[in-house]
């Protein structure tokens, strides 16, 4: 997924990205995550900056 932010207002909208999945049915691997500034400088997201969170509303929810 690639997102392009053209102004300051867009930063807040895309600063966090969510990947929804069911741990019992799928496995997600993040191969790379980074931010590239307008001048081309790449800022890598470190593994400890990526969170894997089980939502309370989906815990023990029935699967169909």
C-alpha positions as CSV (number, residue, x, y, z in Angstrom):
1,X,0.0,0.0,0.0
2,X,1.4,3.4,-0.9
3,X,-0.2,6.7,0.3
4,X,0.7,10.1,-1.0
5,X,0.2,13.1,1.4
6,X,0.2,16.5,-0.3
7,X,-0.2,18.8,2.6
8,X,0.0,19.1,6.4
9,X,-3.7,18.2,6.9
10,X,-3.1,14.8,5.3
11,X,-0.3,13.8,7.7
12,X,-2.8,13.3,10.6
13,X,-5.0,11.2,8.4
14,X,-2.4,8.7,7.3
15,X,0.0,8.8,10.2
16,X,-1.3,5.5,11.5
17,X,-2.4,2.6,9.2
18,X,-4.3,-0.4,10.3
19,X,-4.3,-3.9,8.7
20,X,-7.3,-5.8,9.9
21,X,-7.0,-9.6,10.0
22,X,-8.2,-12.6,12.0
23,X,-5.2,-14.3,13.7
24,X,-7.0,-17.6,13.6
25,X,-7.5,-17.5,9.9
26,X,-4.6,-15.5,8.5
27,X,-0.9,-14.5,9.0
28,X,0.3,-11.0,8.2
29,X,4.0,-10.2,7.6
30,X,5.1,-6.6,7.3
31,X,8.0,-6.7,4.8
32,X,8.8,-3.0,5.1
33,X,7.3,0.2,6.4
34,X,8.7,3.7,5.8
35,X,8.0,7.3,5.3
36,X,9.6,9.2,2.4
37,X,9.7,13.0,2.6
38,X,9.1,15.4,-0.3
39,X,12.9,15.7,-0.7
40,X,13.3,11.9,-1.1
41,X,14.7,11.1,2.3
42,X,13.5,7.7,3.5
43,X,12.7,7.2,7.2
44,X,12.3,3.5,8.1
45,X,9.7,2.4,10.6
46,X,11.4,0.2,13.2
47,X,9.9,-3.2,14.2
48,X,9.3,-1.9,17.7
49,X,7.2,0.9,16.3
50,X,4.7,-1.6,14.8
51,X,2.0,-2.8,17.1
52,X,0.0,-6.0,16.9
53,X,-3.2,-5.5,19.0
54,X,-6.1,-7.8,19.5
55,X,-9.2,-5.6,19.7
56,X,-11.5,-6.3,22.6
57,X,-14.6,-6.3,20.4
58,X,-13.1,-9.1,18.3
59,X,-11.8,-11.3,21.1
60,X,-13.7,-14.6,21.1
61,X,-16.1,-13.3,18.4
62,X,-17.8,-16.1,16.4
63,X,-16.3,-16.8,13.0
64,X,-18.6,-17.5,10.1
